[in-house]
Amino acid sequence: MKKFKIISYIILLIVLVILALTVYTSATQSNEEDEKGKATSEIKYLDSKLVDLFNTMNNIETRNYKIYTTQIKESDAKENTSSGESSSKDSNASTDTNTSANADSASGSDSSDSSTGNASNNTSTQNSGDNYEMKESGILTSDRSEIDWTLCKNELELIYTSISTITLDLYGLNIAQDDILNFNKEVDNLTVSVEAEDKQATLDNLVKIYEYIPKFAKNIVNDTLYKTILETKWNVFKAYAKLDSKNWEQINTDMTDAINVYTPLLTNVEIESNKQASVNKGYVMLNELKNAANIQNESVFLIKYKNLLEEINNM
């Protein structure tokens, strides 16, 4: 009987140990998944910011329109107001001469519609001394020589506010220490080139920084599609950074590397069926971008680059 009790205690002890280990393992895995989820969001943030900086180097807007703000002089504003009042009085006088009260009402409606239509067509609004104008922003119509360095500098300072947190999170997920330190060093180098407003150095430093994004994602992100897209974009950015030097042979090589990285997605059964059409379209667009390198025309390359980014960033 005593022997039976001892065996029972041992079995109970074993069960308790197994339960404790199970709970501990489950909690550890859950905590690790939460940390990976947070780090994944941080990688996506860096990805977005770096893509914007790449695009700014050639004034590329991933939207079809860009809003421009100009300051209105007080004298101009008064003249516009005076002109508007005069026009309004003339309109009222004409209305009183030709129509009744009902016609006045209709005229008021027409005037309002016309005003709205004009505002829509001109897509401009005046408020507090500022003039906001929305213009089409295309590759062929934009001035790629005028880089908004102020925007770049502000974006970089925003990135710096997150770097310390991202660094700690990456350390917590056992990312190689050298990769983290080198990433932070490259951000500093990028800042130096942006401050100097050196376009080519900025592009080269952006490529060096972006190389770490797919590296970090490889050990953190669970989404195969996203990890592949990051590595594909890195190769595309390598080609993009060589446009000013017109090194078309190397650009062609970089695009070949991008296609080779991307191709396995075409037969990957893990890809959701509703995304497969976009994956196939992205493959076609990558090959079209490679063909642009054969044409050796910068504008053609940038048009196809812009369209490709819009497609794969939305997958």
N, C-alpha and C positions, 0 to 999 in steps of 0.2 A: 504493500500500500504506500509506504514511504517512497519507494522507488518510483512508483507511478506519479506521485505528486512532483517529484524532482523533474521527471520527464515533461510533465505538463508545464511547469514553470519555464523550463528551457524552451519549449515550443512557443509559449506566450512571449518570452523575451525575444525570440527570433522574429515573431510576427510584428512585435512593436518596433524592432529595429528596421525591418523592411518597410513598414508604414512610414517611419520617420525619414528614411532615405528617399522614399517615393515623394513625400511632401516637400522635402528639401530640394530634390532634383526638379520637381515641377515648378517650385518657386524660383529656382535659379534660372530655369529655361524661360519662364515668363518674364523675369527681370531682364534677361539678355535680349529677348525679343523686343521688349520696350525700348531698350538702349539702341538696338539696331534700327527700330522704327524712327527714333529721334534722329539718329545719324543719317538715315536715308533722306529725311526731310532736309537736313543740313546740306547734304550733297546736292539735292535738287535746287536748293537755294543758290549754292555756289555755281552750279551749272548755268542757271538762269542769268546770274550776274555776269559771268564770264562771257556768255554768248552775246549779251547786250554790249559788252565792251568790244568784242570782236566786230560786231556790226557797226558800232559807232565809228570805227576806223575808216569806213567807206560811206558813212551816212546812210546806212541801210535800215529801213523801217520794215519790220515784219507785218505791220499793218499797212493798208493802202493809203492812209491819210496821216498827215502830221499837223499838229496844231502849232501855229506860230503866234507869238505875242509881240506887239509893238506898242510903244507909248504914244498916246495922242497928246499933242500940244494943247494947252488951254485955249489958245486963240483959235485953233482949228475946231475945237469942240464947240466954242461959242458961235463960230461961223456956221457950223453944221446945224446947231440949234436954231439960229436965226433963220437960216434957209428953210429949215423944216417948218418953222412957224409961218413963214411967208407962204410956203407952198400950201400949208393947211388952210390959211385964210383964203387964198385964191380958189382952192377946191371948194370951200364952204360957199363962197360967193357964187361960183358957177352952179353949185347945187341949188341954192336958193332961187336962182333965176330960172332954171329949167325944170325943176321937179317939185312935188308936194312933199308933205311930211313923210309919207310912206316911202317915197323915192329916196329921201334923206337917209332913212334907215337902211335901205338897200345899198346906197352908196357907201355908207359907213362900213357895211359888211364887206363890200368889194374892196374898199381901201385897206381894211384889215387883212383880207386874204392876200391882196397884192403885196402888202408889207411883209406878211409871213412868207410869201413866195420869194420875194427878193432876199429876205434873210436866209432862206433855204438855199437859194442859188449862189449867193455870195458866201454863205457859211461863215459870216462874221458877226461879232457882237461887241458892242461898246459898253464898258462898265468901269467906273472909277478910274477913268483916264487910260484904260488899257484897251487895245484892239486885238481880239482873238480871231484868227483866221485859219480855217482848216483847208489845207491844200493837198492835192494828190502828191504822193511821195513815191516816185519810181526811180529805177536805176538810171534810165536814160535821161531823165529830167532833173536829177539832183546834182548838186555841186559836190563831188567827192573830195575836192581839195580842201574844203572848209570843215575841219573836225571840231566838234564841240568838246574841247578839252576841259571846260568847266564841268560839264556833265560827267566826264570820265573821272575827274578828281573827286567829285562828290560821291560817285558810286564806289570808288575805292575806299573812301573813308567809312562808308556804310559797311563794307566788307570787313574792315578792321574791327568794327564793334562786335563782330560775331566770331572772329578768329580764335580768341582765347577759349570760348565755350566749345567750339568745334574741335580744337586741339585736345582738350580734356576728354571729350567724348570719344575721339579716335584712340587716344591712349587706353581708355577703358575697354575698348574692343580689341585690344592687342594688335593694332595696326603697327607695322614696322616703324620704330622710332625714327630711323633715318629718313623715311619717306615723309613723315610729319614735319620734321625739322627742315628738310629741303623744300617742302611745299611752302612753309612760312617764309623761308629765305627768298624764294622766287616771288612771293607777293611783295616783299620789300624791293626787290629789283624792278618789279613792274611799276611800283610807285615812283621810283627814281626816273624811269623812262617817261612816265606820264607827266611828271612834274616838268621834265625837260621838253615835253611836247614833241617827242621823237617817235614818229609813226612806226618805222620799221622795227626799232628796238622794242616798242610796246607790243607789236604783233609777235615778235620772237619770244618775248617774255610771257605773253598770254598762252602761247603754244606750250611752253615749258610748264606753266602752272596747270594747264588743262590736262596734261599727261597724267597727273596724279588723281584726277577725278575718276576715271575708269579703274585705276589701281585701288583706290579706296572702296569703290562700289563692289569690286570683285569679292571682297571679304565681308561685305555688309549687306548689300541688296540681294533680295531673293528673286527679283524679277529678271529673268533671262533676257527678255526683250529690251528692257531699259538698259541693262549692262552692255548689251551689244550695241545699242544706239549710241551710248556714250563713247565707246571705243571707235565706232564708225565716225562720229563727229570729230574726234581728235585727229584722225587722218585727214578729214576734209579741211579742218582748220590749218593743218600743216600745209596743205596745198594753197589755201586762201592767203596765208601769210607770205607766200612767195609771188603774189601777183605783181607787185610793184617792181620786183627784180626781173620779172618776165622769164623766170626759169621754168619754161613750159615742160621741159623734159622731166624735171623732178616733180612738177605738179602732176603730170601724168602718172608717175610712179606712186605718188601719195594717193591718188584717186583709185588706182588699182588695189592698193592696200585696203582702202576703205571698202571697196566692193568685196574683196576676199573676206573681210571681217563680217560683213553684213549677210553674205550669201547663205550661211547655214540657217538663217531665220526662215528661208523659203520652205524648208522641209522640217522645221521644228514643230513637233506635235504638241508642244506645251503652249504654243501661241493660241490665244483665244480666236475662235472662228470669226468673230465680228471684227477682228483686227487684221485678219489675213489679207484682205483687199488693200489696206493701207500699207502693209508690209510689202506686198507685190509692187504697189505703185512706187514706194520708196526705192525699190531695187531698180526700176526703170529710170527714175529720176537721177539716181547715182550714176548710171551708165550715160545718161544724157549730160551730166556734169563732166564726166570724163571726156566725152566727145567735144565739149566746149574747150577743153585743153588742147585738143587736136586742131581746132579752129584758130587757137591762139588769139582770141579776142577777149579783153578784160570785161567788157560790158556784158557780153553773152554769158561768160562764166558767172558773173555776179547775179544776173537775172535767174539763172538756173540754181545757183547757190541759195538765193533767197527762197525760192519755191521749195527746194528740198528741205531747208530748215523748218519752214512752216509745216510741211507734211510730217516729218519724223518727230518734231517736238510735240505734236498733238496725238501721237500713238499711245 
